């Protein structure tokens, strides 16, 4: 996972690989720390290279969305794979998590 700030003040978190029990804690911590430290205008989680996501991965994204909401930051998911997008649709979270 890497972070970068866009010219418009949005922070982009690039996630690669699987979002599961083995990786979810580091994502949750990265989102929380970045939001608290940088207070970006928007938090964009780029899922282009995420190959698998289970319920704990979804839970980490929901926790990130809530943390962003609490400080007034817009939260969006960018480029989810068809598999990831399907997981979000099935759980009814595409709108809440701002899939773009």
Buried (B, 14 or more C-beta within 10 A) or exposed (E): BEBEEEEEEBBBBBBBEBBBEEBBEEBBEBBBEBBEEBEBBBBBBBBEEBEBBEEBBBEBBBBBBEBBEEEEBBBBBBBBBEEBBEBBEEEEBBEBBBBE
